[in-house]
């Protein structure tokens, strides 16, 4: 009967040591939860970067294979036009400043709202 008490005491001490290590030792539960949160944040960041990489890869593929994408870039970013096309640029009048307001009142409304077109062959 006495041996069972010693065995029970040893098991209780062992359980207490394991619980202490679980809650306060290296690699404890709080540290594990913090690392899981970091992993979740990193996965979210990786997903966003993967989407960006996929979009860039699709753009590279389109630029390598399709002429439409190259033409679109040349037109929008470089302002290029095809031979024989006419390019029209709309230039709006500058806004009337506060110091020139009395002179603007005398001007007819139709003249102040006009836009000018330039033709570049």
Buried (B, 14 or more C-beta within 10 A) or exposed (E): EEEEEEEEEEEEEEEEEEEEEEEEEEEBEEEEEEEEEEEEEEEEEEEEEEEEEEEEEEEEEEEEEEEEBEEEEEBEEEEEEEEEEEEEEEEEEEEEEEEEEEEBEEEEEEEEEEEEEEEEE
